[in-house]
Every structure is written in C-alpha cells, then in structure tokens.
Amino acid sequence: MNWRQKKVVVIGAARSGLAAAKYLAERGAEVWLNDLKERSELPAEALTELEERGVRLVLGQHVRLATLLPQLVIVSPGVPFEAPPLVEAREKQIPVWSEIELAARVTRAPIVAVTGTNGKTTTTCLLEKIFRDADYHTFTGGNIGTPFISKAEELTAQDLAVLEVSSFQLATTEEFHPHVAIILNITPDHLDRHYNLEGYIAAKAKIFAKQTAEDWLILNWDDEETVAMAARARTNVLFFSRIHILDKGFYVDDGWIIAKVEDQAVPIVRVEDLQIKGGHNVENALAATAAAWVMGVAASNIADSLRTFQPVAHRLEPVLTYRGVRYINDSKGTNPDAAIKALDAFSEGIVLIAGGKSKGSDFLPFAWKIKEKVKALVLVGEAAPEIDAVVRKVGYQNVHYAESFVDAVHRASELAEKGDIVLLSPACASFDMFTDYEQRGDVFKELVRQLAKC
C-alpha cells in the first residue's frame, strides 16, 4: 500500500494512535495527530519523535477536516463516535478506520481474533500460550499490549497474529478478515457509546463480516445472541458449550473438556486441572481449545498449555491471604455481567467492593446476584448511589459507602472474617477515579499489601 503524500488524520494520541501516526509518517504520508489533551498531558518523548518524522500535532482542540482535506481518518478506540471530526468525516464521506483495520490491510500473517463482552483478554492470552508452546511464531496485541500496526508489516504468512478486538475497534473496520474469529458472549455493555444493544451487537458482528468459506467462526452455544449470529455467517461455524453436550463442537462432559469435530469425541483436559477458576473461565478455555484445534495444534499440546496457564492480571487475580481472608483483584470486571461471573466463581463468604463510572448498564441482575452471594457490599465512586438504589430494591440491606478507594479497601477488610474473600469486581468503568482498570487493580493490590504489613 503506497502512503506517500497521502493525507491522513489520526485522532487520539493513546497507544494505537501514536503507533498508527508513526507507521504512516515513516512511509511518507502527510500525518496530523489530533487529541483534546494538551501537550503536557501526553507522552513527551513520543510526541517529539513523531514531530521529527514530520507529524503535525493538533492538540487541545478538535481538528477541522475541512481545512486539511484528508483522504483517511484513523481513530483510536477511546474517541466517541459523535466527536465532531468523526461526524465531519461521515458527512464528507472520508473513510474512518481503526488501527487494527490499517494493520490488517498491511499484514501477511493469518489472524486469530477474539471479541465478546467478557473474557477477551484471558482467552487471547491463553491462545498466545497455546500457540507459543506449540512453536508458532506468534504476535499478540490489538486491544491489549502492543498495537498491531507496530508489527503487522513485519509478520510473514508463516507467523500468526492473535488479537483481542473491542467493539470500538470493530465498529470502524471495513475489510478486517480474521482466519479464525471468536465471539465469547454478548451482554449489554458500552451502551453509552453504542446507544443501544443492537448497535453493540452490530459492531461485534463485524469480526466475521469479511470471512469466507475457508475461515472459522467460533461461537458460544450457551449465549443466545452469539447463536443467532451463526445464521449470518458465510464461513465454517463451530460452537462451544459449558452446559450442553454438542453433536459437534467443544463441550464439557463428566468434568472433561471434549473436542468433537469429526465423529470421535477427544478428551482434552479435566476442568479441575485448570488454574483459572470459574465457569466463565471454562468457557474461555473451550473457546481457546476450539481455535487452537482448527489451527492444527495437537490435543496433547493444547492440554499441556491449559493445565499450566495462570490467571491474567486484574481478572480474578489472587493478591494474598491475610488473617485468613483472601483478597482477589477482578478490576477488569467493568460491567455487571463480568462481576456476576466473578461472584459465581466463589463459594466462600464475599465482601464485595463495587462502583465506579457507570456505562449505562442495567444493575438489576447484578443486584439479585449480590443478594444471593454477598455478605457485605462496599460501594465507591460515581455509580454508588445507583447501585445502592437497585440492591435495596431487591431487598439487600448490608451496604456500606466508602469516601474513597482507600477507604473502600479498609472498610472491606474490617467487614471480612476468617474464611471470607474480599473481592474487587466493580461492575463499572474506572474513569471517575483512575486512568484505567489496570491502575485501579494495581492500587487495590498495593493497598492490600500495605494492610498485610500493618
């Protein structure tokens, strides 16, 4: 693809935007990088490096496309669809791509792409381990870690790209074409950005929009929204199920993960041998097994990797045990469905820390699960009153407000008794108090470690 003298505006100076601007500038494009943040709020070294490559910065304001007349706009996932430059681009029929769309167009590597409301990162990291343990030269990135565009062009047809892809990234794809696509589950999330569930589902479905009869789509048989997607696919569809025994697909039978693609059912690994706990992680393991299977990884290799894979940071991550109380960091539980799955993973008494910035979610199912599983609820952040009102509606009363995140951890510790679990699974985004869920989880872990030193 020839970028020389093409005009491109990159909107959003986070990791993917910086990487896209650098890639395009190095190939001769005229690049403008736009962000509403001021220069002092952005990584200084990265901006200086881009300027040295000829990138022009438009910071602290929205860029005006009418004055630049770009041929393409690259948008970072964090930029709202209604941002004025994106509205202007649609009005002027200027293509708007995500960074993964750009990268997918220039790579030769086959792509295994993972999306869904919950479980994306765990499944992506599990696939990375399976493929690397099986001696595949694997790049892992997308919505986690390294932006795809920073390595896409270097990858060969013998390499493999394993990508976590979000609804925001998929919404601005046109030709994105994974060889294997996984949709783990669909529950309401990011409705503040996609406006309604239908818009959210439509974005997720773009993961298989360009697949052909030579590709594979892996769907969750236990999730009615993903099952419905099968009728729209023009590719090979395989299902996985934690609950049902399938005539064909990947399922659990008598405590074993089973692969049945031909006539024979092949036991892979016992569920009790997985290091990642909870029913949702069984689903993640099933999906990863299916993707690895169709990519030709031997059953014994898949089994070895599943047995030795450790929990990913911020996803039901054990922190430590102090005075008989286990502390679990599930900061990635940024929506009610994820938090429900976290609560279902434990049988012990749970002191739950929840709250943060609401994403327009329905908290009622979460409230019923709290009533069933939680001995004490500590609420913090902007959404605390909203969650409080809903849990009281279902008859749950043991609610404690925290004035700060530090206070929330201390309150939870005081409420917990020997044999209990203090679980951070907020059911909300972190942006009212933190830069992202990772910072929130890191702060939680540090606060817990400080408690243990007292």
Buried (B, 14 or more C-beta within 10 A) or exposed (E): EEBEEBBBBBBBBBBBBBBBBBBBBEBEBBBBBBBBEEEEEBEEEBBEBBEEEEBBBBBEEBBEBEEBEBBBBBBBBBBEBEBEBBEBBEEEEBBBBBBBBBBBBBBEBBBBBBBBBBBBBBBBBBBBBBBBBBEBEBBBBBBBBBBBBBBBBEBEEEBBBBBBBBBBBBBBBBEBBBBBBBBBBBBBBBBEBBEEBEBBBBBBBBBBBBBEEEBBBBBBBBBEBBBEBBEEBEBBBBBBBBEBEBEEBBBBEEEBBBBBBEEEBBBBBBBEEBEBBBBBBBBBBBBBBBBBBBBEBEBEBBBBBBEEBEBBBBBBBEBEEBEEBBBBBBBBBBBBBBBBBBBBBBEEBBBBBBBBBBBBBBBEBBBBBBBEBBBBBBBBBBBBEBBBEBBEEBEBEBBBBBEEBEBBBBBBBEBBEEEBBBBBBBBBBBBBBBEBBBBBBBBBBEBBEEBBEE
